[in-house]
């Protein structure tokens, strides 16, 4: 990462300051599986990402509102970013075109055969997110696959821009109506689409910058068909956005990819990988001391440990000698294996706490490296 680039070191949100860069766990339906809000705070998680597509269905938007909004409902007092659900709608329709379609008006979809039809417009997405009392709302976008042809990508960009204009207009109307200004104003992010085409990415970014947003998301899946990070396109998109504005790589959660994207200049990351891996006994272990100011995330700086492997039966050692989480300071890897083999729910909690603390330790090193 160039030392000449100056990226934001934080953003102030209605529910607190978010230090950057930072990884945010996915609390898709209003919770991180197996953990409560106090567990998350202990892991030093600063903020969560929740998903409009899922929340509007379960528990339902009226229920979220009745329970006082996402913060009150979940017991989480720190910032929450809500994704619009564009990627989920895209995934649903790509798997089964009979379940939905996109038009200039918005998205129409069913989650299963025979289910009630749901209409989600750019305006409705903003209305829902603001009713949830999100700290950052994200515009509904037309997501594509990176390998889709130019014509499909161009249509996606055109629709994403049109939807963003409508979303921003609705956002301004509601925030003015509710008197949400200054520290009480949630931020709004646009999403830059364009697939694997540099000119379309540039066109989308320029149009969204003209509309005016507080930050942006990298739209579309950031990996190729072999699971390799699309570093060139990610760097191109970063170059299109002023460095003073935060840029979110939506769905990037592999530790190595998070670190690489941070080096490119991205500021916010989210994904389910660390928590999903934890539930499947795949734990992350630092090979370096994050408390050492000279530490750099290079070489083989972390490894995967499969807690259910037989070789760990009698291992009276922590998962990571450099981790200060509940699992590593109080229990052994051998005990964690025993919990997993016994199908005890404590295994899920301890493993999830560990992987999330791993991610916050990594981001602490990244922030220190960026500020030198």
Buried (B, 14 or more C-beta within 10 A) or exposed (E): EEEEEEBBEBBEBBBEBBBBBBBBBBBBBBBBBBBBBEBBBBBBBBBBBBBBBBBBBEBEBEEBBEEEBBBEBBEBEBBBBBBBBBBBBBEBBBEEEEBBEBEEEBBBBBBEEEEEEBEBBBBBBBBBBBBBBBBBBBBBBBBBBBEBEEEBBBBBBBBBBBBBBBBBBBBEEBBEEEEBEEEEBBBBBBBBBBBBBEEBBBBBBEBBBEBEBBBBBBBBBBBEEEEEBBBEBBBBBBBBBEBEBBBBBBBBBBBEBBBBBBBBBBBBBBBBBBBBBBBEBBBBBBEBEBEEEEBEBEEEBBEEBBBBEEEBEEBEEBBBEBBBBBBBEEBBBBBBBBBBBEEEEBBBBBBBBBBBBBBBBBBBBBBEBBEE
